[in-house]
Amino acid sequence: MNLDSVYSIAEGMKFRYEDFGGVVYQRNGDCLHFLTSRMPIDLETRRLRAPICLTWQITGRCNLRCVHCLADSDSGMRDEMNLSQIKGFLDDLAEMQVFYINVGGGEPLLHPNFFEIMDYAVEKGIYVQFSTNGTLVDSTVASEVAKRGLRVQVSLDGWLPSINDPIRGKGSFQKAIDAIRLLREQDVVVAVNCVVTRTSISGLDEMLELATFYGAKLRLSRLRPAGRAAGKWQELSPTREQYVRLYRWLKRHPEVSTGDSFFFLSPLGEPLPGLSFCGAGRLTCSVDPRGDVYPCPFTIDPAMVVGNIKERPLSRLWREAELFHQIRTDEPDACKGCRTYRRCRGGCRGASYLRFGNWNMPDPECIRGEVSDKVSV
């Protein structure tokens, strides 16, 4: 057995060596297990050999124009990587032993080589899941997705057209529902992703009921002040009392995944499941259609570009980039002395940068652990 390789230790399970022991990724349940004789492991300051996963915007093109789009995607062409550069990028990920990639956009299905690229990633042993608005999913696409064992996240930002369509566009609700149904008919693993806004937060029970009806999981994402959302952030962001209700709702519904979006709410009580710190540059990073690398998919800003994989491969950037080093070792100065810091570690660094122009500031929606007993659920 080659000890330097990622290998399957069971169906849907992979292992990677690290200097403290190793990491096991279990696809079912999307779980990480750390194997070590040295506990606890300080993942905040430790540099892993490679990201556990990364988000890749495969294209900037999109056939919708959602008002809260983090990537500011539209129908225009961009200086996107060609097929040869993409395959070189995936070769590097396989060599780094990255467990899986989240493929997004734009709308990924608009990429003319989408399924060829997915085949190449799977051939390299990289698990793939992708996000789609659902508008291009027909029975043929659903069959192709199922054939490859890809997992899919369908975006839906409300339980009714009147809630979803003002955000995502007229008719987008029904097209997303049709896509979920077609994918589930092919036994594709589907998650319904809902961005939590001041409007959608009032219907979380309805969103969970809708996803469950179609045999899908519900995933909630946090609204960040990036892309087109920057101009709408204050208008769309939940109120503090709504966030308190969200925290309590998530505690009652551990089956709902969040991608660790809401760990900044953990000062309200017991920590939410998942990470209690920002994984940017520590466990994950992001690559855009041009090959620019960012600490995470929520910091798409020229000042936060770590480098470009066409000039220096991600494997080198992960080891050598100064910005990654800073993020791994610094903590928000304004959080020093805060009694609840150990629960949230300053919250989302990307949101801090986008709001204050400084990722060393506390989370702009810092909850501070002060809960009113009058807030009901």
N, C-alpha and C positions, 0 to 999 in steps of 0.2 A: 504493500500500500504506500502511495506517495503521500507523505505527511504534510507536504506543502500545498496540497490540493483541497478544494472543497469537495466533499463527497457526501452522498446520501447515506444516512445511517438508518433511515426508515422511509416509508412512503411519505412524501411531503415534508421531509425534515433534512436540513443540511447543517454541516459543522464547519467551523473555521478556527484555526489556532490563533491565539493572541499571546502576548508575553506573560499574562497572568494565568493562562490556561487555555480557555477556548470559549466560543460562542456557538450556541445551537439556535437555529431559526426553525420554528415549527409553523408551517404554512397554515394548517388548520388552527384557527384561533389567533393567527398572526402574533405568536408569542416568541419572546427571546428568553433563553436560559444561559446563564453565565456559569461556566465550570471553572472553579478555582479553589485552592486551599487557603487563599488569602482574602478574607472577608473583613469589612465590606470593600467592594471595588468602587473607587471614586471615578465614575465615568465622566464627571464634569471636567476634570483636569487631565485625564488620561487620553492619549491619542491612540485610537484604535488603528490597526494596520490599514483599514479601509472603511468606508461608510458601510453601515448595515444595509441601507437602502438609499436611493436618491430619486428625486423628481426630475423628469426630463420633459421639457416642452418640445415635442417633436416638430411642431409647426406653430407659427404665429397666426395662421389663417383661421378664420372662423366665419360661419354663416349666421351667427347670432351676434348681438351687440348688447350683452348684459350690462346693466348699469353699475354692477359691482365687480366687474372683471379685473382681477389682480394683474393680469398680463396686458390689459388694454388691447386685446385681440380684435382684429377686424378682417376684412376680406382681402387686404393688400398682401402682396408678396414681400418677402424679406430676404436678407442675405443668409439663407438657411444652409446648413451643412449638406453636402452632396452625399450620395449613397456610399461612396468609398470612405469618406470621412466618418460617416455614421458607423460603418462596420469596424473601422479602426477604433472608434470610441467604445463599441461593445466588446471588442477584443480586450481592450484595456480593463473594462469592468470585470470581465471573466478572469483575467489575470489577477486583479485585485481581490477577487472572491467576494464581490458584492452580491448579497443574497437576492435582492429583487429590485425592480425599478417601477416607479409610478409614472406612467406615460400620460402626459396631458398636452395642452395646447394653450390657445386655439382649440380647434376641434381636430383630434388626432386622425379621424377617419378621412379628413380632407387630404392627408399626405398621400401622394400617388403611389408610394411604395410601402404603405402601412403594413400590410400582411407579410410582405417579403422581409421587412425589418423585424417584425415580431418573430417570424420563423428563425431568423438568424440569432436573435436573443435567446430563444428557447433552445436552439441547437447548442449554444454556448453554456447552457445550464443555468441561465438567469431566469428566475420567476418574473412574470410580467402581469401587471394589472394596469388598466387604462381607464381614463375618465372621458366621458362623452356626454354631449347634450341630448343624444338620442335621436336627433332629427334624421340621421343617415342610416339608422339601423332598420333594415328590412329583414325578411326571412332568410335571404341569401347571406347577408352580413352576419346575422345571428348564428347561422350554421357554420360559417368560417371561424367565428370566434370560439364556438363550442368545440370544433375539430382540434383546435390548438390548446384547449384547456386554459384559455385566458380568463382572468377575472375582470369584472367590469363595474365601474362606478358611474351611475347615471345621475346627472344633476337635476334636482327638483327643489325649488325654493318655496314651496307652499303646498298645502293639501287640497287646494282648489285653484282653478284657473284665475280667479279674481285675486288670489294672493301671489301666485307664481308669475303670471304673464306680465304684470307691470314691471317686474324685475328682469325677466328673461326674454320677453317678446311674445307677441300675440300668437296663440296656437302652440306655444312651446310645451305647455302642460300636457296636452293630449299626445303630442309626439313622444314625449318622454315616457308617458304611461304605456304607449304602444310598444316602445323599445323594451321596456322592462318586461312586458308580457311575452314578447317574441323571444327574448333572451332566456327567460325562465322556462319557456316551452322546450328549449334546447338544453335544459339543465345547467345553464351557465350560472356560476356564482355571481350574484348581483348585490351591490350595495346602493341604496338610495342616499345621495349626499345632499344635505340641506345646509345652506349657509344661514347661521342664526342671525336674524335681524330683529329690529324692534317689532316688525309685523309677524314674521314667521314663528317667533318664540312663543306666541300665544296659542299655537296649534301643535305643540310637540306630541301630545297624545294622538291627535289625528294623523300626524306624519308617521308615527310608529305603527298605527293601525293600518295605514295605507301600505307601507312597506311590507308588513307582515302578511297582509292579504295576498300580495303577489309573491310571497315566498322569498323576499329580499331582506337584507339587514338594513338598519338605519344607521347612517353616519352623520354626525353633526360637525360642521366646520365653523371656525370663528371668522368674522369679518375683520379684515385688516385694512388700514388706510393706504392701500397701494393701487396703482393703475387708475382705472376709472372710479374705483371705490374711494379714492382719496377725497374727491369732491363731494361725496355723499356720506362719508363716514360718520360725521356727527349726527346727520339726519337718520341714518339707518341703524346705528349701533344701539344695542339694548340699553335700557336704563340700569342703574345700579340695582334697583329692586327686582327688575327682571332677571339680572344675573344671579341674584340670591335664589330666586325661584328655580333658575336653570340648574344651579349647583345641587339643590335638593332633589330636583327631578332626576338628574344624572345619578345621584346616589341611590335612588329607587330603581333605576333602570341600567344595571351594569351590562346588559346585553347590547346597549347602544354604544357604538364606538365613536371616538372623537379624534383619533390621530393625535392625541395629547394636546389638543387645541386649547383646552380650558384648565390646565393645571394652575393658571394664575388665580383661580378661584379657591384653591385648596386652603388658604388661610381662613376660610369660613368654617373649617372644622376638620374632619378626617380627610386626608388626601384623596383625590379622585384616583381611580385606577390608572396605571401607566407611569410615564416619566413625571418627575417633580421638578424638572429643569428643562431649559431650552436645549434641544439636541442639535442646533445649527452648528456645523463645523466639527461636531463631536461624534454624532451618530449618522448624520445625513448632510446632504448639500443639494444643490440644484443646478441644472444645466439648461440654458435656453436654446432656441432653434439655431442661433449663430455659433453656439459652442462656448459662450461666456458662462463662467462658473460663479455661483453665488453661494453664500452660506446656507440659505434656505430658499424655498419658492416664494416667500413673502417679502423678500428684500430685493426685488428687481429694480435696481437703481444703479446708474453708472458709477457712483462712488463706492458701491459695494461689490464690484466685479473683482473676483479673486484672480482671474486669469482667463485665458481662452484655450480650450483643448486642442485647437488646430495649431497652436504655437508650443504648448507644453501639456503633455497628457495629464489627465486627472490624477493618476497615481503619483506624479511628482508634485502637483499642486497640493494634494492632500498632505504630503509630507513637509513641503517647503514653504508654502504661502504664509506670509507674515500675518495677514488678516485672520486666517484660521488659528494661528498660534495665539493671537490676542484674544479671540473669542473663547478659546479653551482655558485661558488663564486668568482673565479679568472677571470681576464681578461689579455690578452697578454701584458706583460710589454712593449714590443717593439712598441706597438700601442698607448701608452699614448702620448697625444698631437697631434695625427694625426687628421687633420681637417675633414676627411671623416669616422672616426671610427664609428660614430653613425649610419652609413648606412649599414655597414657590420659586425661590432662587432668583427673584427679580422679574419673573414672568417672561413674556415674549420679547426677545432682543430685537427681532425684526420690526415689531410694532413700535418699539421704543425709537429705533432709528427713523422709521418713516414719519413718526409724529414729531420728534424733537430734533432730528438730524444728528442724533448721537445714540449709538446702540448701548452705551454705558449708563443710560438713564433707566429708571424703573418702568415697568409696564404702564402705558398710558391709561389703562383701565384698572390700575391697582385697586384691589378691594379692601386691603388693610385689615381684614378680619373683624371689622366692626359691624355686627349684624343686629338689626332691629328685630325684636320679638314680634313686632307688629306685622312684619312681612309674612304673608301666608302663601300657601301653594295650592 
